[in-house]
């Protein structure tokens, strides 16, 4: 048994209020993803570093592309989902939304998201803060999703018991 019901079809294009959209990430996104990640690396490390060890200071373009290809394979296999947040003309990657099976007790999915530094604290981040929980509730088959970094801090998440 997987963490998603048989026959569940994940969304492939999702409009976000304000002129952006979500779509599953792929290795072909590296030309936009790498500068977005590395341009916001210090802030992203402050969020994800302790939990994921990402993004490392020395991450190369090639390592980033390999990571995106891994994410694409996980999406295809319905193991986890990484969605790009991009503008409608697909010229800028502005962040990502992660939907993962739970690693810690008490949830049936763990969801987080980030935006590039120029969008941090701005309209896009506020829009995602409202949109993502509603989208998860309306479209995804979860009963107890956990919004890590929103419902609880990453330190609180790390302190939870691991699933066996």
Secondary structure as GFF3:
##gff-version 3
##sequence-region A 1 164
A	DSSP	beta_strand	14	16	.	.	.	ID=ss1
A	DSSP	beta_strand	20	24	.	.	.	ID=ss2
A	DSSP	three_ten_helix	27	29	.	.	.	ID=ss3
A	DSSP	alpha_helix	30	39	.	.	.	ID=ss4
A	DSSP	alpha_helix	41	52	.	.	.	ID=ss5
A	DSSP	alpha_helix	61	76	.	.	.	ID=ss6
A	DSSP	beta_strand	80	87	.	.	.	ID=ss7
A	DSSP	beta_strand	93	100	.	.	.	ID=ss8
A	DSSP	beta_strand	109	115	.	.	.	ID=ss9
A	DSSP	three_ten_helix	117	119	.	.	.	ID=ss10
A	DSSP	alpha_helix	123	139	.	.	.	ID=ss11
A	DSSP	beta_strand	145	147	.	.	.	ID=ss12
A	DSSP	alpha_helix	154	159	.	.	.	ID=ss13
###
